[in-house]
């Protein structure tokens, strides 16, 4: 086949092969394949090489991606062959895969395998998980928001929202509130057979630590106000005296490194006194940006129990004055009430005069 360009004739001997459906092209391809097959099959040792390569290319293992950390817990999307669609799972630790719990399995929701998770976003306190689900390869997803409030049961609502009406950015802003402004959506329920293991989101590592140690405690939930996450506010919501509710602060000593300090609501930390008690010449507050990485908890949920690493703990000596004190349960809006002696024993804490009145 020839064409003329600006007076120059260009011949393309193989352009006819571009017509893949032509009978002559199909016959030519079959002849080439037979010839190649005969040569390749005659190569010594080819069979075991083929078997090994086929095993490597077709073998798959589970993988986790899209990881998001909330309150010391890890949310992730898990690809688990031979399941058709990835799952939404929750891990207590990246080093403990046995702690994994399935939160949402689209394969159980739709056995045909045609429903998939487009994206998800947990709230900062881990109480809400919003998941966009789409069917049959459609780019139009339906947003489901699943809610678990400690002590108040669970609810889920599908919002008929496509990418045109809600974006992942809007979803993240929604999930950063303790509950959405549009409360009507909570009155709609998800399909009753939806396999959502939301209970796992409310038993924090701090609570598990108490259970494992066999320590008696009481859990109390309260409404949070993200504009005021103070211990004083928590005490008022719980109906407890401020001096019995202890807040946990993360500090850094020049000799010891991170140090946890527990002081009553309505007081401030005496850094000099903490330095003397902890054997440091200088102690300063840890930057807020380091709190999550150091403890595994976000601001307003830090507790001396079950931190990512064991740090020295100092508790203001007034704790011994009360039969029961409150500390964060490792989740905003969750308080643990227990005997001071049990808290001291479990954390290995030392008592010291480290609080002063504001």
C-alpha positions in Angstrom: 0.0 0.0 0.0 1.4 3.4 -1.1 0.5 7.0 -0.3 1.9 10.2 -1.8 3.0 13.0 0.6 4.2 16.3 -1.0 5.2 14.4 -4.2 7.0 11.6 -2.3 5.6 8.1 -2.6 5.7 6.2 0.7 5.1 2.4 0.6 4.0 0.5 3.7 4.2 -3.2 3.0 2.5 -4.3 6.2 -0.3 -1.7 6.6 -2.8 -4.3 5.6 -2.1 -6.1 8.9 -3.8 -3.2 10.7 -7.2 -4.6 9.7 -7.3 -7.2 12.5 -10.6 -8.7 11.5 -9.7 -9.3 7.9 -9.6 -13.0 7.0 -6.1 -12.8 5.5 -4.8 -11.0 8.7 -6.3 -13.6 10.9 -4.7 -16.4 8.9 -1.3 -14.7 8.9 -1.4 -14.3 12.7 -2.3 -18.0 13.1 0.7 -19.0 10.9 3.0 -16.8 13.0 1.8 -18.2 16.2 2.2 -21.8 15.0 5.8 -21.0 13.9 6.6 -19.3 17.2 5.1 -22.0 19.3 7.1 -24.7 17.5 10.4 -22.8 18.2 9.6 -22.0 21.8 8.3 -25.4 22.8 11.5 -27.0 21.5 13.6 -24.9 24.0 15.1 -27.2 26.7 13.9 -26.5 30.2 11.0 -24.3 29.0 8.3 -26.3 30.8 9.5 -25.8 34.4 10.3 -22.1 33.7 6.7 -21.6 32.3 5.3 -23.4 35.4 7.3 -21.2 37.8 6.4 -17.9 36.0 2.8 -18.9 35.8 2.8 -19.5 39.6 4.5 -16.2 40.3 2.2 -14.2 38.0 -1.1 -15.8 39.2 -0.3 -16.2 42.9 -1.9 -13.3 45.0 -1.8 -12.6 48.7 -3.9 -10.3 50.8 -2.8 -6.6 51.1 -3.9 -3.6 53.1 -4.0 -0.1 51.7 -5.8 3.2 52.2 -4.9 3.2 55.9 -6.4 5.8 58.2 -5.6 5.9 62.0 -8.3 7.0 64.4 -8.0 6.7 68.2 -5.2 4.3 68.0 -7.1 2.0 65.6 -6.3 1.5 62.0 -9.0 1.5 59.3 -7.9 -0.1 56.0 -9.1 -1.4 52.7 -8.1 -5.1 52.4 -7.8 -7.0 49.1 -8.2 -10.7 50.0 -8.2 -13.1 47.1 -10.3 -15.0 46.0 -13.0 -12.5 47.2 -14.1 -10.4 44.3 -14.2 -7.1 46.1 -12.0 -5.5 48.8 -13.2 -5.2 52.3 -13.2 -2.4 54.9 -11.4 -3.7 58.0 -10.3 -2.4 61.4 -7.0 -3.3 63.1 -5.9 -2.7 66.7 -2.2 -2.7 65.6 -0.3 -3.0 62.4 1.8 -5.6 64.1 -1.1 -7.7 65.1 -3.0 -8.9 62.1 -5.0 -11.3 64.3 -6.8 -8.2 65.8 -8.4 -7.5 62.4 -12.2 -7.2 62.3 -14.2 -6.8 59.1 -16.4 -3.7 59.2 -17.9 -4.0 55.8 -17.8 -6.8 53.2 -19.4 -5.9 49.9 -19.1 -9.5 48.9 -21.7 -10.4 51.6 -23.8 -7.4 50.8 -23.9 -8.4 47.2 -22.9 -12.0 46.4 -22.7 -11.2 42.7 -19.5 -9.3 43.4 -20.7 -6.2 41.5 -20.8 -3.8 44.5 -17.6 -2.1 45.5 -16.3 0.5 47.9 -15.4 3.7 46.2 -14.0 5.5 49.2 -14.5 5.7 52.9 -13.8 8.2 55.7 -14.0 7.6 59.5 -14.7 10.5 61.8 -11.8 11.8 63.9 -13.3 10.2 67.0 -13.9 6.9 65.2 -17.6 6.9 65.9 -18.7 7.4 62.3 -17.6 5.7 59.2 -18.9 6.9 55.9 -18.6 4.6 52.9 -19.5 5.2 49.3 -20.8 2.1 47.5 -21.3 1.7 43.8 -22.8 -1.1 41.8 -22.1 -2.7 38.4 -19.0 -0.6 37.7 -21.0 2.6 37.9 -19.3 5.9 38.8 -22.4 6.9 40.7 -22.0 5.9 44.4 -24.4 5.9 47.3 -23.0 7.2 50.5 -23.7 5.2 53.6 -22.9 6.6 57.0 -22.6 4.2 59.9 -22.8 5.5 63.4 -21.9 3.8 66.7 -22.3 5.9 69.9 -21.1 4.2 73.0 -24.1 3.0 75.0 -26.7 4.2 72.4 -26.8 1.4 69.9 -26.0 1.7 66.2 -27.6 3.3 63.2 -26.8 3.6 59.6 -28.3 5.6 56.8 -27.8 5.6 53.1 -27.7 9.1 51.6 -28.7 9.0 47.9 -25.6 10.9 46.9 -23.7 10.7 43.7 -20.3 12.3 43.2 -22.1 15.3 41.8 -23.8 16.0 45.1 -21.1 15.0 47.6 -17.4 14.9 47.3 -14.8 13.1 49.3 -13.7 16.5 50.7 -17.3 17.2 51.8 -17.4 13.8 53.3 -14.3 14.5 55.4 -15.8 17.7 56.6 -18.9 15.9 57.6 -17.0 13.2 59.4 -15.0 15.8 61.4 -18.2 16.7 63.3 -19.4 14.5 66.1 -22.7 14.2 64.2 -24.0 15.6 61.0 -26.1 18.7 60.8 -28.7 16.9 58.8 -30.0 14.7 61.6 -32.9 13.5 59.5 -30.6 11.1 57.8 -30.1 9.2 61.0 -33.7 8.1 61.0 -33.2 6.0 57.9 -31.8 2.6 58.5 -29.4 0.5 56.5 -30.4 -2.9 55.2 -30.8 -5.1 58.2 -28.4 -7.8 56.9 -25.6 -5.3 56.4 -22.5 -7.1 58.0 -21.1 -4.1 59.9 -19.1 -5.0 63.0 -19.3 -1.5 64.5 -19.1 -2.8 68.1 -15.3 -3.2 67.6 -14.9 0.6 67.3 -16.1 1.3 70.9 -13.9 -1.0 72.9 -10.7 0.9 73.0 -7.2 -0.4 73.8 -7.5 1.3 77.2 -10.6 -0.7 78.0 -9.0 -3.9 76.7 -6.1 -3.3 79.0 -8.4 -3.0 82.0 -10.2 -6.1 81.0 -7.0 -8.1 80.6 -5.8 -7.0 84.0 -9.2 -7.9 85.6 -9.7 -4.4 87.0 -13.1 -3.1 87.9 -14.2 0.0 86.1 -17.2 1.9 84.8 -17.6 3.4 81.3 -19.5 6.6 80.9 -20.3 8.3 77.6 -21.0 12.0 77.2 -21.7 14.4 74.3 -18.6 16.2 73.1 -18.2 19.8 71.9 -15.1 20.0 69.6 -14.8 23.7 70.4 -14.3 22.8 74.1 -12.5 19.5 74.8 -11.4 20.5 78.2 -11.5 18.2 81.3 -13.7 20.8 83.0 -16.3 20.5 80.2 -16.1 16.7 80.5 -16.6 16.8 84.2 -19.7 19.0 83.8 -21.1 16.7 81.2 -20.5 13.7 83.4 -21.9 15.4 86.5 -18.6 14.8 88.4 -16.6 17.1 90.6 -13.8 18.6 88.5 -11.1 17.6 91.0 -12.1 13.9 90.4 -11.7 14.0 86.6 -8.1 13.8 85.5 -6.7 15.0 82.2 -3.6 13.4 80.7 -0.9 15.6 79.2 2.1 14.5 77.2 5.4 16.3 78.0 9.0 15.8 77.1 11.9 15.8 79.5 15.5 16.6 78.6 16.7 13.4 80.2 13.8 11.0 80.2 12.1 11.8 76.9 8.2 11.6 76.9 6.5 11.8 80.3 2.7 11.5 80.9 1.2 13.7 83.5 -2.3 13.3 85.0 -3.8 16.3 86.8 -7.3 17.3 87.9 -9.6 19.4 85.7 -9.4 23.0 86.5 -5.7 22.9 87.3 -2.6 23.4 85.2 0.6 21.4 85.1 3.6 22.6 87.2 6.4 21.8 84.8 9.1 22.6 87.3 7.6 20.2 89.9 7.2 17.5 87.2 10.8 18.0 86.3 11.9 17.4 89.9 9.7 14.4 90.2 10.9 12.8 87.0 14.6 13.6 87.3 14.7 16.1 84.5 16.3 19.6 84.5 13.8 20.8 82.0 10.3 19.6 81.0 8.2 21.1 78.3 4.8 20.3 76.7 5.0 18.1 73.6 3.9 19.8 70.4 0.3 18.9 69.6 1.4 17.5 66.2 3.3 14.8 68.1 0.6 13.7 70.5 -1.0 11.1 68.1 2.3 9.6 67.0 3.6 9.3 70.6 0.5 8.0 72.4 -1.8 6.7 69.6 -4.6 9.0 70.8 -5.8 12.3 69.4 -6.2 15.5 71.4 -9.1 15.2 73.8 -8.8 11.4 74.1 -5.3 10.9 75.5 -5.2 8.4 78.4 -2.3 6.9 80.4 -3.6 3.5 79.5 -2.4 1.4 76.5 -0.2 4.1 74.9 1.8 3.1 71.8 4.9 2.9 74.0 5.2 2.7 77.8 6.1 6.1 79.1 6.7 7.2 82.7 3.4 8.3 84.3 3.0 10.8 87.1 -0.3 11.5 88.7 -1.1 14.4 90.9 -1.1 13.3 94.5 -4.7 14.5 95.1 -5.9 11.4 93.2 -5.5 9.4 96.4 -8.2 11.6 98.1 -11.0 10.1 96.1 -12.5 6.6 96.0 -13.0 6.9 92.2 -11.4 9.1 89.6 -12.1 9.6 85.9 -9.7 9.4 83.0 -10.2 9.4 79.3 -11.2 6.0 77.8 -9.1 6.7 74.7 -12.0 8.1 72.8 -13.5 11.5 72.8 -16.7 11.4 74.8 -15.7 8.2 76.7 -14.6 8.3 80.4 -13.3 5.5 82.5 -14.1 5.6 86.2 -11.8 3.4 88.4 -10.1 3.4 91.8 -6.9 5.5 91.9 -4.9 2.6 93.4 -5.8 0.4 90.3 -4.8 3.2 87.9 -1.5 3.7 89.7 -0.8 -0.1 89.8 -1.7 -0.7 86.1 0.3 2.3 84.8 3.2 2.0 87.2 2.6 5.7 88.0 4.2 7.7 90.7 2.3 10.3 92.8 3.7 13.8 93.0 2.5 17.3 93.7 2.5 18.4 90.0 -0.8 20.4 89.7 -1.4 24.0 90.6 -4.6 26.0 90.6 -5.2 28.3 87.6 
